[in-house]
Amino acid sequence: MTVEAATVPLAQRALELHPRVAVRPEPFGALAYHYDTRRLVFLRHPDVVRVVQALADHASVGDALDACDIPAARRRAFEQALTSLIESEILHDRTR
């Protein structure tokens, strides 16, 4: 994450799945595997999977959460999950 990206609130950032990450659906949600880091991450809820898959189609994280009908009461938990996925290099800032 760049210093500039760190100063932008997460809800306003444009994120996407890292191109070297594969997502495999599972009954509990999904597994995300990063081919470069060899990191395997559990996406523990189908709603998290929907948001992660929707990020590239929306201008911001907030727009993706809106499109996936994530209520305000759950936003903080989703922001924490997405922050963890950024730190794990599963998600990254879109450059295009």
Backbone torsions as a table, in degrees:
resi	resn	phi	psi	omega
1	MET	NA	135.1	178.9
2	THR	-80.0	161.1	176.8
3	VAL	-60.4	-39.3	179.3
4	GLU	-62.1	-43.6	179.7
5	ALA	-64.4	-34.6	-178.9
6	ALA	-66.5	-24.1	-178.4
7	THR	-86.9	-13.6	179.3
8	VAL	-88.5	129.7	177.6
9	PRO	-56.2	141.9	-176.2
10	LEU	-53.2	-41.3	-177.7
11	ALA	-60.6	-21.8	-178.4
12	GLN	-98.3	-6.7	-177.9
13	ARG	-78.8	149.8	175.4
14	ALA	-100.6	109.7	-177.6
15	LEU	-115.2	164.4	173.0
16	GLU	-154.8	164.1	174.5
17	LEU	-66.1	136.5	177.7
18	HIS	-60.3	139.0	-177.2
19	PRO	-63.4	-17.9	179.4
20	ARG	-98.3	21.2	179.2
21	VAL	-113.7	134.2	174.2
22	ALA	-110.5	139.1	178.8
23	VAL	-114.6	125.2	178.4
24	ARG	-113.8	117.9	179.0
25	PRO	-60.8	142.5	176.7
26	GLU	-138.6	161.0	-179.8
27	PRO	-56.5	-31.6	-178.6
28	PHE	-85.4	-14.3	-175.1
29	GLY	156.2	-96.5	178.2
30	ALA	-169.2	165.5	170.1
31	LEU	-110.2	136.0	175.7
32	ALA	-116.9	125.7	-178.7
33	TYR	-119.4	126.0	178.1
34	HIS	-96.6	115.5	-175.7
35	TYR	-67.2	-28.3	-179.6
36	ASP	-79.6	-46.3	-176.4
37	THR	-89.7	-12.3	-176.6
38	ARG	61.5	26.5	179.8
39	ARG	-89.8	133.2	176.0
40	LEU	-110.1	125.4	-176.7
41	VAL	-123.5	135.6	176.6
42	PHE	-89.3	125.3	170.6
43	LEU	-97.6	103.6	-163.2
44	ARG	-86.0	9.1	178.2
45	HIS	-151.3	138.6	179.2
46	PRO	-56.6	-31.3	178.5
47	ASP	-65.5	-36.9	177.8
48	VAL	-65.1	-40.9	178.5
49	VAL	-61.7	-45.5	179.0
50	ARG	-58.7	-44.3	-179.3
51	VAL	-65.4	-47.0	180.0
52	VAL	-57.5	-42.9	-179.4
53	GLN	-72.3	-24.2	-178.7
54	ALA	-86.3	-17.1	-173.6
55	LEU	-54.0	-44.2	-176.1
56	ALA	-67.8	-19.0	-177.9
57	ASP	-92.1	0.0	-175.6
58	HIS	-130.1	153.1	-175.7
59	ALA	-66.1	-25.4	-176.7
60	SER	-153.2	166.9	174.9
61	VAL	-59.4	-44.2	179.5
62	GLY	-58.5	-41.6	178.1
63	ASP	-65.2	-38.8	178.3
64	ALA	-66.1	-41.1	177.2
65	LEU	-63.2	-41.0	176.4
66	ASP	-62.0	-46.0	-178.0
67	ALA	-63.6	-29.8	179.4
68	CYS	-91.7	7.9	178.2
69	ASP	56.5	41.8	176.8
70	ILE	-84.3	117.2	-177.3
71	PRO	-68.0	156.6	-177.9
72	ALA	-55.2	-35.5	-178.1
73	ALA	-64.6	-21.4	-179.1
74	ARG	-101.8	-4.9	-173.8
75	ARG	-61.2	-42.1	-178.2
76	ARG	-60.2	-43.2	179.2
77	ALA	-64.1	-38.6	178.6
78	PHE	-68.4	-39.7	178.1
79	GLU	-63.7	-38.2	176.8
80	GLN	-64.9	-42.8	179.3
81	ALA	-63.9	-43.7	-179.9
82	LEU	-66.4	-38.2	176.3
83	THR	-60.8	-42.2	177.5
84	SER	-63.0	-38.9	178.8
85	LEU	-69.2	-31.6	174.3
86	ILE	-67.2	-45.6	-179.8
87	GLU	-63.3	-30.3	178.4
88	SER	-85.1	0.0	-179.6
89	GLU	65.6	20.9	174.2
90	ILE	-77.6	-38.1	175.1
91	LEU	-112.7	154.3	173.6
92	HIS	-149.1	165.6	178.8
93	ASP	-68.5	136.6	175.6
94	ARG	-72.6	138.9	179.0
95	THR	-105.8	-9.2	-178.6
96	ARG	-107.0	NA	NA
